[in-house]
């Protein structure tokens, strides 16, 4: 009996010890994390507010949208860029002139035109004095011999000889200088054109000089409306009376000044001037006529 009681007591103690060990392990594995204190919550809210304010500040200081209007400095830079496009070289200025004249021809623009010769001097022999009025009329000397035309837009003559403005075919080799200046929205282009000479007699019918390529009306026959009277043209005027006449013509100080709309490239007005000298011989005496010819185109309509 004593042995039985001892065994039961031992088993009872083992059971108690086992129970205590199981309870401690359970408490260790199921213990929850401590709850956040009120101080911790306030700190987190403060940090959230600070982050939101920082985000708004970043947005307010962000770079402006690219679609916004350019600032004044940028606009000034754009204007300077546009000014830089003004023709500068001799070739660029000449191209500006040619394009404007040829554009007026292509558009068959309307315009007014006049031509006169002043600073005239007529030194002829007794024989040629008989023809003084004819020579003056032909060259256009004096107020009574002024020449004018009015051309209506689009109504150009089909006969090219009666087209009083021609295409300009000037090249860099035809001019000694090219200058340009701005006048509001206009360009003022000035070309100094090389001088030349020509001879007219019963065997000479063709001639040309750089002045004939600038757009004025020219030809190789006796035509009153030609702006530059070359040697062959003058000979045609008197050759019927003086078959053996010898005409030596020359021009100098030739200049073409064109006003051009810088936005459209349209020709606004054009003035061509040159000094002309005509020597006549072979008619029983010698004579010389000189003057300054002015050819003016104005009031262009496109």
The 8 nearest C-alpha neighbors of each residue, nearest first, counted from 0:
[[1, 3, 2, 4, 5, 6, 7, 8],
 [0, 2, 4, 3, 5, 6, 7, 8],
 [1, 3, 5, 0, 4, 6, 7, 8],
 [2, 4, 0, 6, 5, 1, 7, 8],
 [5, 3, 7, 1, 6, 2, 8, 0],
 [4, 6, 2, 8, 3, 7, 1, 9],
 [5, 7, 9, 3, 8, 4, 10, 2],
 [8, 6, 4, 10, 9, 5, 11, 3],
 [7, 9, 11, 5, 6, 10, 4, 12],
 [10, 8, 6, 12, 11, 7, 5, 13],
 [9, 11, 7, 13, 8, 12, 14, 6],
 [12, 10, 8, 14, 9, 13, 7, 15],
 [11, 13, 15, 9, 14, 10, 16, 8],
 [14, 12, 10, 16, 15, 11, 17, 9],
 [13, 15, 11, 17, 12, 16, 18, 10],
 [16, 14, 12, 18, 13, 17, 11, 19],
 [17, 15, 13, 19, 18, 14, 12, 20],
 [16, 18, 14, 20, 15, 19, 13, 21],
 [17, 19, 15, 21, 16, 20, 14, 22],
 [18, 20, 16, 22, 17, 21, 15, 23],
 [21, 19, 17, 23, 22, 18, 16, 24],
 [20, 22, 18, 24, 19, 23, 17, 25],
 [21, 23, 25, 19, 20, 24, 26, 18],
 [24, 22, 26, 20, 25, 21, 27, 19],
 [23, 25, 27, 21, 26, 22, 20, 28],
 [26, 24, 22, 28, 27, 23, 29, 21],
 [25, 27, 23, 24, 29, 28, 30, 22],
 [26, 28, 24, 25, 29, 30, 23, 22],
 [29, 27, 25, 26, 30, 24, 31, 23],
 [30, 28, 26, 27, 31, 25, 24, 32],
 [29, 31, 28, 27, 26, 32, 25, 33],
 [32, 30, 29, 33, 34, 28, 27, 26],
 [33, 31, 34, 30, 35, 29, 28, 27],
 [32, 34, 31, 35, 36, 30, 39, 29],
 [33, 35, 36, 32, 31, 37, 39, 40],
 [36, 34, 39, 33, 37, 40, 38, 32],
 [35, 37, 39, 38, 34, 40, 33, 41],
 [38, 36, 40, 39, 41, 35, 42, 34],
 [39, 37, 41, 36, 40, 42, 35, 43],
 [38, 40, 42, 36, 37, 41, 35, 43],
 [41, 39, 37, 43, 42, 38, 44, 36],
 [42, 40, 44, 38, 43, 39, 45, 37],
 [41, 43, 45, 39, 40, 44, 46, 38],
 [42, 44, 46, 40, 45, 41, 47, 39],
 [45, 43, 47, 41, 46, 42, 48, 40],
 [46, 44, 42, 48, 43, 47, 41, 49],
 [45, 47, 49, 43, 44, 48, 50, 42],
 [48, 46, 44, 50, 49, 45, 43, 51],
 [49, 47, 51, 45, 50, 46, 52, 44],
 [48, 50, 46, 52, 47, 51, 53, 45],
 [49, 51, 53, 47, 48, 52, 54, 46],
 [52, 50, 54, 48, 53, 49, 47, 55],
 [53, 51, 55, 49, 54, 50, 56, 48],
 [52, 54, 50, 56, 51, 55, 49, 57],
 [53, 55, 51, 57, 52, 56, 50, 58],
 [56, 54, 58, 52, 57, 53, 59, 51],
 [55, 57, 53, 59, 58, 54, 52, 60],
 [56, 58, 54, 60, 55, 59, 61, 53],
 [57, 59, 55, 61, 56, 60, 54, 53],
 [60, 58, 56, 57, 61, 55, 62, 54],
 [61, 59, 57, 58, 56, 62, 63, 55],
 [60, 62, 58, 59, 57, 63, 56, 64],
 [61, 63, 64, 60, 65, 59, 58, 57],
 [64, 62, 65, 61, 67, 66, 60, 59],
 [63, 65, 66, 67, 62, 61, 68, 69],
 [66, 64, 67, 63, 68, 62, 69, 70],
 [67, 65, 64, 68, 63, 69, 62, 70],
 [66, 68, 65, 64, 69, 63, 70, 62],
 [67, 69, 70, 66, 65, 71, 64, 74],
 [70, 68, 73, 67, 74, 71, 72, 66],
 [69, 71, 73, 72, 74, 68, 75, 67],
 [72, 70, 74, 73, 75, 69, 76, 68],
 [71, 73, 75, 74, 70, 76, 69, 77],
 [72, 74, 76, 70, 71, 75, 69, 77],
 [75, 73, 71, 77, 76, 72, 78, 70],
 [76, 74, 78, 72, 77, 73, 71, 79],
 [75, 77, 73, 79, 74, 78, 80, 72],
 [76, 78, 80, 74, 75, 79, 73, 81],
 [79, 77, 75, 81, 80, 76, 82, 74],
 [78, 80, 82, 76, 81, 77, 75, 83],
 [79, 81, 77, 83, 78, 82, 76, 84],
 [80, 82, 78, 83, 79, 84, 77, 85],
 [83, 81, 79, 84, 80, 85, 78, 77],
 [82, 84, 80, 81, 85, 79, 86, 78],
 [83, 85, 82, 81, 86, 80, 87, 79],
 [84, 86, 83, 82, 87, 81, 179, 181],
 [87, 85, 91, 92, 84, 88, 95, 179],
 [86, 88, 91, 85, 92, 89, 179, 178],
 [89, 87, 91, 90, 92, 86, 177, 93],
 [88, 90, 92, 177, 91, 93, 87, 176],
 [89, 91, 93, 88, 92, 94, 171, 170],
 [92, 90, 94, 88, 86, 93, 89, 87],
 [93, 91, 95, 89, 86, 94, 90, 88],
 [92, 94, 96, 90, 95, 91, 89, 97],
 [93, 95, 91, 97, 96, 92, 98, 90],
 [94, 96, 92, 98, 93, 97, 91, 99],
 [97, 95, 93, 99, 94, 98, 100, 92],
 [98, 96, 94, 100, 167, 99, 95, 101],
 [97, 99, 101, 95, 96, 100, 102, 94],
 [98, 100, 102, 266, 96, 265, 97, 101],
 [101, 99, 103, 97, 102, 98, 266, 167],
 [100, 102, 166, 104, 98, 103, 99, 97],
 [101, 103, 105, 99, 104, 100, 98, 106],
 [104, 102, 106, 100, 108, 101, 105, 107],
 [103, 105, 107, 101, 102, 106, 166, 100],
 [106, 104, 102, 107, 103, 101, 108, 166],
 [105, 107, 103, 108, 104, 102, 301, 153],
 [108, 106, 153, 104, 105, 103, 152, 155],
 [107, 109, 152, 301, 106, 103, 300, 153],
 [152, 108, 110, 151, 300, 150, 299, 107],
 [111, 109, 299, 298, 150, 297, 149, 300],
 [110, 112, 149, 297, 296, 148, 298, 150],
 [113, 111, 296, 148, 147, 295, 149, 297],
 [112, 114, 147, 295, 146, 294, 148, 296],
 [115, 113, 294, 146, 293, 145, 295, 147],
 [114, 116, 145, 293, 139, 292, 146, 140],
 [117, 115, 292, 140, 291, 139, 290, 293],
 [116, 118, 119, 291, 290, 140, 141, 292],
 [119, 117, 290, 291, 120, 116, 289, 140],
 [120, 118, 290, 117, 289, 140, 121, 291],
 [119, 121, 289, 288, 290, 122, 118, 287],
 [120, 122, 288, 287, 123, 289, 119, 286],
 [123, 121, 287, 286, 288, 120, 124, 128],
 [124, 122, 286, 127, 128, 287, 121, 285],
 [123, 125, 127, 126, 284, 285, 286, 128],
 [124, 126, 128, 127, 123, 129, 284, 283],
 [127, 125, 124, 128, 129, 284, 283, 282],
 [128, 126, 129, 124, 130, 125, 123, 131],
 [127, 129, 131, 125, 130, 126, 123, 124],
 [128, 130, 127, 131, 126, 125, 132, 133],
 [131, 129, 133, 128, 127, 132, 134, 126],
 [130, 132, 128, 134, 133, 129, 135, 127],
 [131, 133, 135, 134, 130, 136, 129, 128],
 [134, 132, 136, 130, 131, 135, 137, 129],
 [135, 133, 137, 131, 136, 132, 138, 130],
 [136, 134, 140, 132, 138, 137, 133, 139],
 [137, 135, 139, 133, 134, 144, 138, 132],
 [136, 138, 134, 139, 135, 133, 223, 140],
 [137, 139, 135, 136, 140, 134, 228, 116],
 [140, 138, 144, 136, 137, 116, 115, 135],
 [139, 141, 116, 135, 138, 144, 117, 136],
 [142, 140, 143, 144, 117, 116, 139, 145],
 [141, 143, 144, 145, 140, 115, 116, 139],
 [142, 144, 141, 145, 140, 136, 139, 146],
 [145, 143, 139, 142, 136, 141, 140, 146],
 [144, 146, 115, 142, 143, 114, 139, 147],
 [145, 147, 114, 113, 144, 115, 148, 139],
 [148, 146, 113, 112, 114, 145, 149, 111],
 [147, 149, 112, 111, 113, 150, 146, 163],
 [150, 148, 111, 110, 112, 151, 147, 109],
 [149, 151, 109, 110, 111, 148, 152, 155],
 [152, 150, 109, 154, 153, 149, 110, 155],
 [109, 151, 153, 108, 154, 107, 300, 150],
 [152, 154, 107, 155, 108, 151, 109, 106],
 [155, 153, 151, 152, 156, 150, 107, 109],
 [154, 156, 153, 157, 162, 107, 150, 151],
 [155, 157, 158, 161, 162, 154, 159, 160],
 [156, 158, 159, 155, 161, 162, 160, 154],
 [157, 159, 156, 160, 161, 162, 155, 163],
 [158, 160, 162, 161, 157, 156, 163, 165],
 [161, 159, 158, 162, 218, 163, 216, 217],
 [162, 160, 159, 158, 163, 156, 157, 224],
 [163, 161, 159, 160, 164, 156, 155, 165],
 [162, 164, 216, 161, 165, 215, 160, 224],
 [165, 163, 215, 162, 214, 216, 104, 166],
 [164, 166, 214, 215, 216, 167, 163, 104],
 [167, 165, 101, 214, 168, 100, 104, 164],
 [166, 168, 214, 213, 212, 97, 169, 101],
 [169, 167, 212, 166, 170, 213, 97, 214],
 [170, 168, 212, 167, 213, 173, 171, 209],
 [171, 169, 172, 173, 168, 174, 93, 90],
 [170, 172, 173, 174, 90, 169, 89, 93],
 [171, 173, 170, 174, 175, 169, 193, 209],
 [174, 172, 170, 171, 209, 193, 169, 192],
 [175, 173, 192, 193, 191, 172, 176, 171],
 [174, 176, 191, 192, 193, 173, 177, 172],
 [175, 177, 191, 174, 190, 178, 89, 192],
 [178, 176, 190, 89, 189, 92, 191, 93],
 [179, 177, 189, 188, 190, 176, 92, 180],
 [178, 180, 188, 187, 189, 186, 92, 181],
 [181, 179, 187, 186, 182, 188, 178, 185],
 [180, 182, 186, 185, 183, 187, 179, 184],
 [183, 181, 185, 186, 184, 180, 187, 258],
 [182, 184, 185, 181, 186, 261, 260, 180],
 [183, 185, 261, 182, 260, 186, 262, 181],
 [186, 184, 260, 182, 261, 183, 259, 181],
 [185, 187, 181, 259, 180, 258, 261, 182],
 [186, 188, 258, 180, 179, 257, 181, 259],
 [187, 189, 179, 257, 256, 178, 186, 258],
 [190, 188, 256, 178, 255, 177, 179, 187],
 [191, 189, 177, 255, 254, 176, 192, 256],
 [190, 192, 254, 176, 174, 175, 253, 177],
 [193, 191, 174, 253, 254, 190, 175, 173],
 [192, 194, 174, 173, 175, 209, 191, 195],
 [193, 195, 251, 250, 192, 253, 252, 196],
 [196, 194, 208, 249, 250, 193, 197, 251],
 [195, 197, 249, 248, 250, 198, 194, 247],
 [198, 196, 230, 248, 247, 206, 229, 249],
 [199, 197, 230, 247, 246, 248, 231, 200],
 [198, 200, 231, 230, 246, 203, 234, 245],
 [201, 199, 245, 203, 202, 234, 244, 246],
 [200, 202, 203, 242, 243, 199, 238, 204],
 [201, 203, 200, 204, 199, 231, 205, 198],
 [204, 202, 200, 199, 201, 205, 231, 198],
 [203, 205, 231, 219, 202, 199, 206, 200],
 [206, 204, 203, 219, 231, 207, 199, 197],
 [207, 205, 197, 204, 231, 208, 229, 219],
 [206, 208, 211, 209, 205, 197, 229, 210],
 [207, 209, 210, 211, 195, 206, 212, 196],
 [210, 208, 211, 212, 173, 193, 192, 169],
 [211, 209, 212, 208, 213, 192, 253, 193],
 [210, 212, 209, 208, 213, 217, 207, 215],
 [211, 213, 168, 209, 210, 167, 169, 214],
 [212, 214, 167, 210, 211, 169, 215, 168],
 [215, 213, 165, 167, 166, 164, 212, 216],
 [216, 214, 164, 165, 213, 217, 226, 211],
 [215, 217, 163, 225, 226, 164, 165, 214],
 [218, 216, 225, 226, 227, 211, 215, 219],
 [219, 217, 220, 225, 216, 160, 232, 222],
 [220, 218, 232, 205, 231, 204, 221, 206],
 [219, 221, 232, 218, 222, 235, 231, 204],
 [220, 222, 232, 235, 236, 223, 233, 219],
 [223, 221, 224, 225, 220, 232, 218, 219],
 [222, 224, 225, 137, 221, 226, 138, 136],
 [225, 223, 222, 226, 216, 146, 163, 161],
 [226, 224, 217, 216, 223, 222, 227, 228],
 [225, 227, 216, 217, 224, 215, 228, 294],
 [228, 226, 225, 217, 229, 211, 216, 215],
 [227, 229, 232, 233, 226, 225, 138, 230],
 [228, 230, 232, 231, 227, 248, 197, 233],
 [229, 231, 199, 198, 248, 197, 233, 246],
 [232, 230, 199, 204, 234, 233, 229, 235],
 [233, 231, 221, 220, 235, 229, 234, 230],
 [232, 234, 236, 230, 235, 231, 228, 229],
 [233, 235, 231, 238, 236, 237, 199, 232],
 [236, 234, 232, 238, 221, 233, 237, 231],
 [235, 237, 233, 234, 221, 238, 232, 239],
 [238, 236, 234, 239, 240, 235, 241, 233],
 [239, 237, 242, 241, 234, 235, 240, 236],
 [238, 240, 237, 241, 242, 235, 236, 234],
 [241, 239, 238, 237, 242, 236, 244, 243],
 [242, 240, 238, 244, 243, 239, 237, 282],
 [241, 243, 238, 244, 239, 240, 201, 200],
 [244, 242, 241, 281, 245, 282, 201, 200],
 [243, 245, 281, 241, 282, 242, 280, 200],
 [244, 246, 200, 280, 281, 279, 199, 243],
 [247, 245, 199, 279, 230, 198, 278, 234],
 [248, 246, 198, 278, 230, 277, 197, 199],
 [247, 249, 277, 230, 197, 196, 276, 229],
 [250, 248, 196, 276, 195, 275, 197, 277],
 [249, 251, 275, 274, 194, 195, 276, 273],
 [252, 250, 194, 274, 253, 273, 275, 249],
 [253, 251, 273, 274, 254, 194, 250, 192],
 [254, 252, 273, 192, 251, 272, 191, 194],
 [253, 255, 191, 272, 190, 192, 271, 252],
 [254, 256, 271, 190, 270, 189, 257, 272],
 [257, 255, 189, 270, 188, 269, 271, 190],
 [258, 256, 269, 188, 187, 268, 259, 255],
 [259, 257, 187, 268, 267, 186, 266, 269],
 [258, 260, 266, 186, 267, 185, 265, 261],
 [259, 261, 185, 264, 265, 262, 263, 184],
 [260, 262, 185, 264, 184, 263, 186, 259],
 [263, 261, 260, 264, 184, 185, 265, 259],
 [264, 262, 265, 260, 261, 259, 266, 99],
 [263, 265, 260, 261, 99, 262, 259, 266],
 [266, 264, 260, 263, 99, 259, 267, 102],
 [265, 267, 259, 99, 268, 258, 100, 103],
 [268, 266, 258, 259, 299, 265, 297, 260],
 [267, 269, 297, 258, 296, 266, 257, 298],
 [268, 270, 257, 296, 256, 295, 258, 297],
 [269, 271, 295, 256, 294, 255, 296, 257],
 [270, 272, 255, 294, 254, 293, 256, 295],
 [273, 271, 293, 254, 292, 253, 294, 270],
 [274, 272, 253, 252, 292, 291, 251, 275],
 [273, 275, 291, 251, 250, 290, 252, 292],
 [276, 274, 250, 290, 289, 249, 291, 273],
 [275, 277, 289, 249, 248, 288, 250, 278],
 [276, 278, 248, 288, 287, 247, 289, 279],
 [279, 277, 287, 247, 286, 246, 248, 288],
 [280, 278, 246, 286, 285, 245, 287, 277],
 [279, 281, 285, 245, 282, 244, 284, 286],
 [282, 280, 244, 245, 243, 283, 284, 279],
 [281, 283, 284, 244, 280, 241, 243, 285],
 [284, 282, 281, 126, 285, 280, 127, 124],
 [285, 283, 282, 124, 280, 126, 281, 286],
 [286, 284, 280, 279, 124, 123, 287, 283],
 [285, 287, 123, 279, 122, 278, 124, 280],
 [288, 286, 278, 122, 277, 121, 123, 279],
 [287, 289, 121, 277, 120, 276, 122, 278],
 [290, 288, 276, 120, 119, 275, 277, 121],
 [289, 291, 119, 118, 275, 117, 274, 116],
 [290, 292, 274, 116, 117, 273, 118, 275],
 [291, 293, 116, 273, 272, 115, 274, 290],
 [294, 292, 272, 115, 114, 271, 116, 295],
 [295, 293, 114, 271, 270, 113, 272, 292],
 [294, 296, 270, 113, 112, 269, 114, 293],
 [297, 295, 112, 269, 268, 111, 270, 110],
 [296, 298, 268, 111, 299, 110, 112, 295],
 [299, 297, 110, 111, 300, 268, 267, 296],
 [298, 300, 110, 109, 297, 267, 108, 301],
 [299, 301, 109, 108, 110, 298, 152, 267],
 [300, 108, 299, 106, 109, 152, 103, 107]]
